Amino acid sequence: MGVYVLGIAGASGTPYARRVLEQMLGAGHDVKAVITDAGRKVLAVEEDLVLTGNTEADTPTLLEWANVPDFAGTFELYHHKDVAAPIASGSFAVDGMVVVPCSGGTLGRIAHGISNGLLERAADVCLKERRRLVLVPREMPLSLIHLRNMTAVTEAGAIVLPASPGFYHNPKSIDDLVDMVAGRILASLGIDSKVMKTWLGPEPQGYSEEVIQ
Ligand SMILES: Cc1cc2nc3c(=O)[nH]c(=O)nc-3n(C[C@H](O)[C@H](O)[C@H](O)COP(=O)(O)O)c2cc1C
């Protein structure tokens, strides 16, 4: 099983993070999570999830939110200011990191190597160690600064995966839309999941309903 870093920054799109966390834990991976202050604010607004910043107290709250009662791997939550956490060092091996959702501010700091918090530092480590880094920005419209920052992180080796679900799979619910983005994130990290469905062409084939192994 793998070790993955889940960063949650202060952009809209926290349901994607919930689905990704659920799938990572459900598949038995070890998850190291870090949430910015703004990320906590957005979680409260969008998910009614109130975190205090005390990692010990917040851990069970986050696990309840992810709704994975039993999991074979581990879950560790670090404070954004804890730049001495293991994921701040390249010597601590991880299989990849996703920042979902990724704010314009966090994108800009990662693009410019401004690692003044653990989330940006862990992303910086992934880039320098040539490890998989997936950034999921959500903003509209995009400024030239956002676009340049996306180019910069792509040049540095990151994958920019905008939170823009398609509609060609005929979504019936918000969950379907969330799954489309979450499935792509997991696939980009090399994680098999039941939420990633393969397009087989227009009807009658449509989407594969099978679990992709
Ligand atoms: C409810 C809410 C929604 C927000 N949505 C976005 C968004 O979609 N994209 C974005 O870049 N910033 C968004 N912001 C603004 C960021 O949270 C803000 O720029 C913050 O400083 C980012 O901090 P961080 O990068 O440390 O997480 C939102 C803020 C709030 C409170």
The ligand as a MOL file (V3000), in Angstrom:
LIG
                    3D

  0  0  0     0  0            999 V3000
M  V30 BEGIN CTAB
M  V30 COUNTS 31 33 0 0 0
M  V30 BEGIN ATOM
M  V30 1 C -16.1160 30.0350 1.4500 0
M  V30 2 C -14.8420 30.4120 0.7340 0
M  V30 3 C -14.6590 30.0000 -0.5660 0
M  V30 4 C -13.5010 30.3270 -1.2470 0
M  V30 5 N -13.3340 29.8580 -2.5230 0
M  V30 6 C -12.1600 30.0520 -3.1590 0
M  V30 7 C -11.9280 29.4410 -4.4230 0
M  V30 8 O -12.7640 28.7300 -4.9730 0
M  V30 9 N -10.7040 29.6190 -4.9800 0
M  V30 10 C -9.7180 30.3490 -4.3900 0
M  V30 11 O -8.6130 30.4340 -4.9520 0
M  V30 12 N -9.9340 30.9820 -3.2000 0
M  V30 13 C -11.1160 30.8360 -2.5660 0
M  V30 14 N -11.3320 31.4240 -1.3450 0
M  V30 15 C -10.3380 32.3800 -0.8310 0
M  V30 16 C -9.1770 31.6880 -0.1470 0
M  V30 17 O -9.6320 30.9200 0.9460 0
M  V30 18 C -8.1790 32.7570 0.3570 0
M  V30 19 O -7.5170 33.3580 -0.7340 0
M  V30 20 C -7.1700 32.2080 1.3170 0
M  V30 21 O -6.2640 33.2090 1.7040 0
M  V30 22 C -6.3890 31.0490 0.7370 0
M  V30 23 O -5.5320 30.5820 1.7400 0
M  V30 24 P -4.7000 29.2440 1.5820 0
M  V30 25 O -4.0900 29.2690 0.2460 0
M  V30 26 O -3.6790 29.3470 2.6890 0
M  V30 27 O -5.5990 28.1040 1.8200 0
M  V30 28 C -12.4940 31.1080 -0.6310 0
M  V30 29 C -12.6900 31.5180 0.7010 0
M  V30 30 C -13.8430 31.1700 1.3620 0
M  V30 31 C -14.0110 31.6020 2.8060 0
M  V30 END ATOM
M  V30 BEGIN BOND
M  V30 1 1 1 2
M  V30 2 1 2 3
M  V30 3 2 2 30
M  V30 4 2 3 4
M  V30 5 1 4 5
M  V30 6 1 4 28
M  V30 7 2 5 6
M  V30 8 1 6 7
M  V30 9 1 6 13
M  V30 10 2 7 8
M  V30 11 1 7 9
M  V30 12 1 9 10
M  V30 13 2 10 11
M  V30 14 1 10 12
M  V30 15 2 12 13
M  V30 16 1 13 14
M  V30 17 1 14 15
M  V30 18 1 14 28
M  V30 19 1 15 16
M  V30 20 1 16 17
M  V30 21 1 16 18
M  V30 22 1 18 19
M  V30 23 1 18 20
M  V30 24 1 20 21
M  V30 25 1 20 22
M  V30 26 1 22 23
M  V30 27 1 23 24
M  V30 28 2 24 25
M  V30 29 1 24 26
M  V30 30 1 24 27
M  V30 31 2 28 29
M  V30 32 1 29 30
M  V30 33 1 30 31
M  V30 END BOND
M  V30 END CTAB
M  END
